[in-house]
């Protein structure tokens, strides 16, 4: 895609080029017209001078050489004439053995004609009466020097125009860069907004951009308020439903239901489905945080305390270790990533014998998150089943089987890929690749 700056440069260059060509052509045309008009007067004066040099002698009309311009006597001088009357034709000596055709109409001829020695001639014709005789005087002047100078001027104009065009393009590029600098600053602020480094765009922008920035800030505030209300309502709903569900589970063990084992099992199954569905949907609803940039995940600041909490839950039975490049910040919602890592690490700790490792490795196109454990692992043909809703392969381990399903939902919302592989520790490796556009 062509950038705005390049499009403006191409458009300006095209406009200046067309305008420059029109200016050069029109200037040369005006100069040529003015020169021909000036030379027309000169040729008319020469024709009248030749008419004055015609006198009457004993044998008829004569041409007084003493009254003729010396340039007409010098061969190929560039100044020529021809006088026609009756059956007689006089030619200037400057023509030597060349011919000068009689012009078709009186006055200046619109086109140049070929002359001796590849000269281009400007021709003027005048019709006169002298001593009772009709005279046709044709006068010509070499126009080649003027054409040569016109070409020089044309090349000079082209060179000056080219340098001017280059200078104007450089100035235009500088002006466009200066004009677009506020847009670049806004783009940088949007990137900071995406990375969680700011919550609003700065309103110190040109007047033309101020309405856009204000609308974006208003939209951010409205979205944040709506998101906060939704999260609060969902949290309240979750807490409100937990207590009734716990009461219902306790009622299952009361004496009347204990005597109806089939009814008790059916009710327990339905209540577990309700609990699982509620936990799953509340987890999915948390993904609404992706609408608005949140606080990003700083590995060095978050992971040590987070792993300490897991150690308190699972005791000293499992050794937890993590590794990530120094200063790594993951540009996704902090709460979402904490929930994702919590599900992955909690599940790994439940199945691990002694060790669980977490690694975060950034690359050019993705951030790779790997959770390894040294537990029994999962058979390859069972791995797709584990990612399903509430599916578990071992009922002896506590939980509802929702952890990996919620992880899958979060991964899908990020456009990330989730894989279950064999771990170097001997158990299961959960590998999550988050595209760089997300991090």
Secondary structure per residue as TSV (DSSP state, phi and psi in degrees):
chain	resnum	aa	ss	phi	psi
A	1	X	-	360.0	133.0
A	2	X	-	-78.4	135.1
A	3	X	-	-72.7	159.6
A	4	X	H	-60.7	-41.1
A	5	X	H	-62.4	-41.4
A	6	X	H	-68.9	-39.5
A	7	X	H	-61.6	-42.0
A	8	X	H	-64.2	-40.2
A	9	X	H	-64.2	-44.3
A	10	X	H	-64.2	-43.9
A	11	X	H	-63.7	-44.4
A	12	X	H	-65.3	-41.0
A	13	X	H	-62.0	-42.4
A	14	X	H	-63.6	-43.5
A	15	X	H	-64.2	-45.9
A	16	X	H	-65.1	-36.8
A	17	X	H	-65.6	-46.5
A	18	X	H	-63.9	-44.9
A	19	X	H	-63.4	-38.9
A	20	X	H	-64.9	-43.3
A	21	X	H	-63.1	-43.8
A	22	X	H	-62.4	-40.3
A	23	X	H	-65.3	-43.9
A	24	X	H	-64.7	-46.7
A	25	X	H	-62.3	-45.4
A	26	X	H	-66.4	-37.9
A	27	X	H	-64.8	-44.6
A	28	X	H	-65.6	-37.7
A	29	X	H	-65.2	-43.1
A	30	X	H	-63.9	-40.9
A	31	X	H	-64.7	-42.7
A	32	X	H	-64.9	-42.2
A	33	X	H	-64.1	-43.0
A	34	X	H	-64.0	-40.0
A	35	X	H	-66.7	-41.7
A	36	X	H	-66.1	-37.8
A	37	X	H	-65.0	-40.8
A	38	X	H	-64.6	-45.4
A	39	X	H	-69.5	-27.5
A	40	X	H	-60.7	-44.2
A	41	X	H	-64.4	-38.7
A	42	X	H	-64.9	-43.4
A	43	X	H	-66.8	-36.7
A	44	X	H	-64.6	-40.7
A	45	X	H	-64.3	-37.9
A	46	X	H	-66.8	-38.9
A	47	X	H	-62.8	-39.6
A	48	X	H	-69.1	-33.7
A	49	X	H	-65.1	-40.5
A	50	X	H	-65.5	-36.4
A	51	X	H	-63.1	-38.5
A	52	X	H	-69.5	-23.6
A	53	X	H	-80.1	-10.6
A	54	X	E	-81.6	124.7
A	55	X	E	-131.6	166.8
A	56	X	E	-97.9	128.7
A	57	X	E	-116.2	-173.3
A	58	X	T	-68.0	-30.4
A	59	X	T	-101.1	7.0
A	60	X	E	126.8	-154.3
A	61	X	E	-75.8	141.2
A	62	X	E	-128.8	157.0
A	63	X	E	-112.1	116.9
A	64	X	-	-78.2	107.7
A	65	X	G	-63.7	-25.0
A	66	X	G	-71.1	-19.0
A	67	X	G	-102.2	11.2
A	68	X	S	-100.4	140.1
A	69	X	-	-58.6	132.8
A	70	X	G	-57.3	-25.7
A	71	X	G	-65.0	-22.5
A	72	X	G	-75.4	-13.6
A	73	X	T	-93.5	-17.5
A	74	X	S	-90.1	126.4
A	75	X	T	-59.8	133.9
A	76	X	T	54.3	37.5
A	77	X	-	-73.1	-16.6
A	78	X	S	98.8	-1.8
A	79	X	E	-125.2	122.6
A	80	X	E	-137.4	155.8
A	81	X	E	-146.4	164.0
A	82	X	E	-149.2	130.7
A	83	X	E	-120.4	123.0
A	84	X	E	-118.3	130.3
A	85	X	E	-153.2	144.8
A	86	X	T	48.0	-123.6
A	87	X	T	-106.3	19.8
A	88	X	E	-114.0	144.0
A	89	X	E	-133.8	126.2
A	90	X	E	-107.2	135.9
A	91	X	E	-124.6	148.6
A	92	X	-	-70.6	149.5
A	93	X	G	-65.7	-22.2
A	94	X	G	-65.0	-21.7
A	95	X	G	-72.8	-22.7
A	96	X	T	55.8	-115.6
A	97	X	T	-102.1	10.1
A	98	X	-	-84.9	165.0
A	99	X	-	-113.4	147.3
A	100	X	-	-120.7	111.8
A	101	X	-	-68.9	148.2
A	102	X	-	-75.1	132.8
A	103	X	-	-66.1	151.1
A	104	X	S	-74.9	-38.2
A	105	X	S	-127.9	151.2
A	106	X	S	-61.8	162.4
A	107	X	E	83.0	-171.8
A	108	X	E	-70.0	136.2
A	109	X	-	-84.1	135.7
A	110	X	S	-68.3	-27.1
A	111	X	S	-111.2	148.4
A	112	X	-	-74.9	148.6
A	113	X	E	-118.2	157.2
A	114	X	E	-72.8	137.3
A	115	X	-	-122.0	-174.6
A	116	X	G	-66.3	149.4
A	117	X	G	54.7	44.5
A	118	X	G	59.5	26.2
A	119	X	-	-81.3	150.3
A	120	X	E	-108.5	122.6
A	121	X	E	-106.8	140.3
A	122	X	E	-96.5	121.9
A	123	X	E	-116.3	136.8
A	124	X	E	-129.7	137.5
A	125	X	E	-121.8	138.3
A	126	X	E	-131.9	138.7
A	127	X	E	-107.3	126.4
A	128	X	E	-134.4	167.5
A	129	X	E	-119.8	129.9
A	130	X	E	-145.4	120.4
A	131	X	T	52.7	41.4
A	132	X	T	77.5	5.1
A	133	X	E	-109.8	143.7
A	134	X	E	-87.6	121.1
A	135	X	E	-113.9	137.6
A	136	X	E	-114.9	110.6
A	137	X	E	-106.8	120.2
A	138	X	E	-110.6	122.5
A	139	X	E	-119.2	138.3
A	140	X	E	-135.0	151.2
A	141	X	E	-138.2	139.9
A	142	X	E	-66.4	123.2
A	143	X	-	-101.8	3.4
A	144	X	H	-61.6	-43.6
A	145	X	H	-58.9	-37.0
A	146	X	H	-66.5	-43.2
A	147	X	H	-61.2	-39.3
A	148	X	H	-62.8	-45.0
A	149	X	H	-67.4	-34.2
A	150	X	H	-62.8	-40.9
A	151	X	H	-64.6	-40.1
A	152	X	H	-62.6	-44.5
A	153	X	H	-62.8	-38.7
A	154	X	H	-60.9	-46.9
A	155	X	H	-65.1	-36.7
A	156	X	H	-64.4	-44.7
A	157	X	H	-61.5	-39.9
A	158	X	H	-63.5	-42.4
A	159	X	H	-65.7	-45.7
A	160	X	H	-64.5	-41.7
A	161	X	H	-63.3	-39.4
A	162	X	H	-63.4	-44.6
A	163	X	H	-65.5	-38.5
A	164	X	H	-64.7	-42.0
A	165	X	H	-60.9	-43.9
A	166	X	H	-62.6	-43.0
A	167	X	H	-64.0	-43.4
A	168	X	H	-64.3	-40.3
A	169	X	H	-63.5	-40.4
A	170	X	H	-63.7	-45.0
A	171	X	H	-64.6	-38.4
A	172	X	H	-65.5	-40.7
A	173	X	H	-61.5	-43.0
A	174	X	H	-64.3	-42.7
A	175	X	H	-65.5	-40.3
A	176	X	H	-66.9	-42.9
A	177	X	H	-59.9	-41.2
A	178	X	H	-66.8	-39.8
A	179	X	H	-70.4	-33.7
A	180	X	H	-87.8	-4.5
A	181	X	H	-57.8	-41.5
A	182	X	H	-60.3	-35.7
A	183	X	H	-64.5	-39.8
A	184	X	H	-63.8	-38.7
A	185	X	H	-65.2	-41.1
A	186	X	H	-64.2	-40.6
A	187	X	H	-62.0	-39.7
A	188	X	H	-64.3	-38.1
A	189	X	H	-67.5	-36.7
A	190	X	H	-63.5	-39.7
A	191	X	H	-63.8	-41.6
A	192	X	H	-63.6	-36.4
A	193	X	H	-62.5	-41.8
A	194	X	H	-66.6	-33.5
A	195	X	T	-85.4	0.5
A	196	X	T	80.7	13.0
A	197	X	S	-85.6	-11.9
A	198	X	-	-151.4	160.9
A	199	X	S	-111.2	-12.7
A	200	X	S	-144.0	158.1
A	201	X	-	-83.6	145.1
A	202	X	-	-71.6	136.5
A	203	X	-	-93.8	7.5
A	204	X	-	-84.8	74.8
A	205	X	S	-132.6	167.2
A	206	X	-	-57.1	157.7
A	207	X	H	-58.3	-35.1
A	208	X	H	-65.8	-29.9
A	209	X	H	-93.4	-14.2
A	210	X	H	-59.7	-44.8
A	211	X	H	-59.4	-39.8
A	212	X	H	-63.5	-45.7
A	213	X	H	-63.4	-41.7
A	214	X	H	-64.9	-39.8
A	215	X	H	-65.6	-40.1
A	216	X	H	-63.3	-43.3
A	217	X	H	-64.4	-40.3
A	218	X	H	-62.9	-41.8
A	219	X	H	-63.8	-39.3
A	220	X	H	-63.9	-43.2
A	221	X	H	-64.2	-44.7
A	222	X	H	-63.7	-41.7
A	223	X	H	-65.3	-41.2
A	224	X	H	-64.2	-42.6
A	225	X	H	-64.9	-43.7
A	226	X	H	-63.6	-40.9
A	227	X	H	-64.5	-42.1
A	228	X	H	-65.0	-41.0
A	229	X	H	-63.9	-40.6
A	230	X	H	-64.9	-44.5
A	231	X	H	-64.5	-39.8
A	232	X	H	-64.0	-44.0
A	233	X	H	-64.4	-40.9
A	234	X	H	-67.1	-38.9
A	235	X	H	-64.0	-42.9
A	236	X	H	-62.8	-39.5
A	237	X	H	-63.6	-43.3
A	238	X	H	-60.6	-44.8
A	239	X	H	-67.5	-35.4
A	240	X	H	-68.0	-32.1
A	241	X	H	-86.0	-22.4
A	242	X	H	-62.7	-44.6
A	243	X	H	-64.8	-49.0
A	244	X	H	-59.1	-37.1
A	245	X	H	-65.6	-41.4
A	246	X	H	-62.7	-39.8
A	247	X	H	-63.5	-42.5
A	248	X	H	-63.7	-39.7
A	249	X	H	-62.8	-39.2
A	250	X	H	-66.7	-36.1
A	251	X	H	-66.4	-24.2
A	252	X	T	-61.5	-26.3
A	253	X	T	-94.1	2.9
A	254	X	S	-70.5	161.7
A	255	X	H	-57.9	-45.3
A	256	X	H	-60.1	-42.9
A	257	X	H	-74.7	-28.6
A	258	X	H	-62.3	-26.4
A	259	X	T	-81.8	-7.8
A	260	X	-	-119.0	77.1
A	261	X	H	-61.6	-35.2
A	262	X	H	-68.0	-43.4
A	263	X	H	-65.3	-39.6
A	264	X	H	-62.5	-42.9
A	265	X	H	-66.4	-39.4
A	266	X	H	-66.7	-43.7
A	267	X	H	-64.1	-40.9
A	268	X	H	-61.2	-41.6
A	269	X	H	-62.8	-43.7
A	270	X	H	-67.4	-39.8
A	271	X	H	-65.5	-39.8
A	272	X	H	-64.0	-38.7
A	273	X	H	-63.6	-40.6
A	274	X	H	-63.2	-43.5
A	275	X	H	-64.2	-43.6
A	276	X	H	-64.5	-43.5
A	277	X	H	-63.6	-40.4
A	278	X	H	-64.1	-46.2
A	279	X	H	-63.1	-39.0
A	280	X	H	-67.0	-46.9
A	281	X	H	-68.4	-35.3
A	282	X	H	-65.4	-37.9
A	283	X	H	-65.3	-40.1
A	284	X	H	-66.3	-37.0
A	285	X	H	-64.9	-27.6
A	286	X	G	-63.9	-20.6
A	287	X	G	-68.2	-10.7
A	288	X	G	-60.1	-18.3
A	289	X	G	-61.5	-16.0
A	290	X	G	-71.6	-15.7
A	291	X	G	-65.9	-38.2
A	292	X	S	-117.8	135.3
A	293	X	-	-59.9	130.9
A	294	X	-	-111.8	-170.9
A	295	X	-	-68.3	129.9
A	296	X	E	-83.9	166.0
A	297	X	E	-91.5	115.2
A	298	X	E	-96.8	110.4
A	299	X	H	-59.0	-47.2
A	300	X	H	-64.2	-31.7
A	301	X	H	-85.7	-30.6
A	302	X	H	-97.7	-40.5
A	303	X	H	-66.5	-41.8
A	304	X	H	-57.8	-49.2
A	305	X	H	-67.0	-35.6
A	306	X	H	-64.2	-43.2
A	307	X	H	-70.6	-32.2
A	308	X	H	-61.6	-39.6
A	309	X	H	-62.6	-42.1
A	310	X	H	-64.6	-36.7
A	311	X	H	-64.6	-36.9
A	312	X	H	-66.1	-35.0
A	313	X	H	-71.9	-43.9
A	314	X	H	-101.0	1.3
A	315	X	G	72.8	-165.3
A	316	X	G	-89.9	7.5
A	317	X	G	-64.2	-32.9
A	318	X	S	-116.4	133.2
A	319	X	E	-91.4	122.4
A	320	X	E	-103.3	131.1
A	321	X	E	-136.5	151.5
A	322	X	E	-142.7	156.1
A	323	X	E	-148.4	140.0
A	324	X	E	-159.8	151.7
A	325	X	-	-58.8	147.7
A	326	X	T	-62.7	133.6
A	327	X	T	78.2	11.3
A	328	X	-	-69.2	127.6
A	329	X	E	-120.7	128.4
A	330	X	E	-95.7	120.4
A	331	X	E	-85.8	57.8
A	332	X	E	-131.8	168.6
A	333	X	E	-58.9	129.3
A	334	X	H	-60.3	-45.1
A	335	X	H	-65.3	-39.3
A	336	X	H	-64.3	-43.4
A	337	X	H	-68.2	-36.6
A	338	X	H	-62.9	-40.9
A	339	X	H	-65.9	-41.4
A	340	X	H	-62.7	-49.9
A	341	X	H	-65.4	-35.7
A	342	X	H	-61.6	-44.4
A	343	X	H	-64.4	-45.3
A	344	X	H	-64.1	-48.5
A	345	X	H	-71.1	-37.3
A	346	X	H	-63.6	-42.5
A	347	X	H	-64.6	-41.3
A	348	X	H	-64.7	-39.7
A	349	X	H	-66.2	-33.1
A	350	X	H	-65.9	-34.2
A	351	X	H	-98.6	-17.6
A	352	X	-	-71.1	151.0
A	353	X	S	-83.7	-52.6
A	354	X	S	-136.4	-26.8
A	355	X	E	-139.9	141.2
A	356	X	E	-134.4	132.8
A	357	X	E	-124.2	138.4
A	358	X	E	-118.3	131.8
A	359	X	E	-134.7	139.3
A	360	X	E	-122.7	117.9
A	361	X	E	-126.4	109.4
A	362	X	E	-80.8	148.0
A	363	X	-	-136.8	-172.7
A	364	X	S	-67.0	-33.0
A	365	X	S	-118.6	-3.9
A	366	X	E	-162.8	161.8
A	367	X	E	-107.8	122.8
A	368	X	E	-100.1	120.6
A	369	X	E	-112.4	123.0
A	370	X	E	-124.6	132.6
A	371	X	E	-120.0	116.8
A	372	X	E	-114.3	145.4
A	373	X	E	-138.2	164.4
A	374	X	-	-105.2	28.0
A	375	X	S	-80.3	-162.8
A	376	X	-	-72.8	-16.5
A	377	X	-	76.6	-173.9
A	378	X	-	-132.3	132.8
A	379	X	-	-59.0	146.3
A	380	X	G	-61.2	-36.0
A	381	X	G	-77.4	-6.9
A	382	X	G	-103.9	-5.8
A	383	X	H	-68.6	-39.3
A	384	X	H	-64.5	-34.1
A	385	X	H	-67.3	-35.0
A	386	X	H	-64.0	-31.4
A	387	X	T	-75.9	-6.8
A	388	X	S	-72.4	169.7
A	389	X	T	-69.4	114.1
A	390	X	T	69.9	11.3
A	391	X	-	-79.9	136.3
A	392	X	-	-135.6	147.5
A	393	X	S	-100.0	-11.2
A	394	X	-	-145.0	112.2
A	395	X	T	-77.0	-8.1
A	396	X	T	-78.9	-17.1
A	397	X	S	-93.7	133.3
A	398	X	S	-62.6	146.2
A	399	X	S	134.1	169.4
A	400	X	-	-108.3	4.3
A	401	X	S	75.2	17.5
A	402	X	-	-94.3	-14.0
A	403	X	H	-55.9	-56.6
A	404	X	H	-68.8	-29.5
A	405	X	H	-66.3	-42.0
A	406	X	H	-65.9	-39.8
A	407	X	H	-58.5	-41.6
A	408	X	H	-63.4	-41.0
A	409	X	H	-62.6	-44.8
A	410	X	H	-63.0	-43.2
A	411	X	H	-61.6	-42.3
A	412	X	H	-64.2	-37.7
A	413	X	H	-66.2	-26.5
A	414	X	H	-89.5	-7.5
A	415	X	T	73.7	23.6
A	416	X	-	-93.2	160.6
A	417	X	E	-105.0	139.9
A	418	X	E	-121.3	128.2
A	419	X	E	-132.3	145.8
A	420	X	E	-109.4	120.0
A	421	X	E	-131.2	173.0
A	422	X	E	-75.9	134.1
A	423	X	-	-89.2	145.7
A	424	X	T	-60.5	-21.4
A	425	X	T	-79.9	-8.8
A	426	X	S	107.0	-11.5
A	427	X	S	-106.8	-130.4
A	428	X	E	-105.0	142.2
A	429	X	E	-117.5	124.3
A	430	X	E	-100.8	118.1
A	431	X	E	-114.4	125.4
A	432	X	E	-121.2	124.5
A	433	X	E	-112.3	111.0
A	434	X	E	-97.0	123.4
A	435	X	E	-58.7	151.7
A	436	X	G	-61.8	-32.2
A	437	X	G	-59.9	-20.7
A	438	X	G	-90.7	-21.1
A	439	X	-	-112.4	360.0
